[in-house]
């Protein structure tokens, strides 16, 4: 098998690569859970996550690779119920990169780190031959407060699925830029501290949280259903998508269910907490468009009620999707 761009899509090919090669050699109880961040015992529980960012273009409406790498790493920690504390960054600079652009990106990264409450504590820089590109690897560490138990394996029949806002904004923004299509679509790139903090501050019993990035909502829901051994059913009409993004995706034949985001998350909570959780999310800047979009049921797999009243099975993203969105 040769590596293809599909292996970086976050869908079925990515999962196969993870299991067949990385999972085979790095196998252990912590890594095998395949969560957004590892939960470790180090004088109390911490979460640790690492990620690499290769987005093209480096600067886009609503953000840049510097802001993106902080938000992506912070969000992975938040999804485990952790309070983000520290971040490291490794820069791979291609020959020809403009230093003014690099300065702008690093300043953006530092500003976002301050806003998200994390401290950059270590880093590394390498320069390679190339055409002026830039890649960043980050690792984040966060503390998990006592009493929080958030995992993809925690869902139970009867639980309710919420999403923090409109889907597909980042995907549509990046693709618009590459195709030189003029529109007002802005990336949703954001750290979701306010949404997560609000859920816990309101005493919500949070079963599961996941940020909806590569592979989109469709892939994330399938992964959670598999981890929990339950069926999850979504309501297509309840899934929020901005009119501009829906029109853009319709023209290009894209499905918002599989479009990537960089500032959206889902939370799965017991039915008794659903209304309170929705209100808590909507009270925040990054959760004001939150919606209830589905339920956890007995069974297995992921299903969606269509706008025509039918129910169909949906799978993880298969194929290439759009590479280099993050």
Helices and strands as residue ranges (DSSP letters): G 5-8, H 12-17, I 18-22, H 23-25, G 31-33, E 38-41, E 45-53, E 59-60, E 63-64, H 65-78, E 82-94, H 99-116, E 119-128, E 134-144, E 160-163, H 169-179, H 193-201, E 206-211, H 216-228, E 231-235, G 236-238, H 243-252, G 256-258, E 265-269, G 271-273, H 274-282, G 285-287, E 291-297, E 301-305, E 311-313
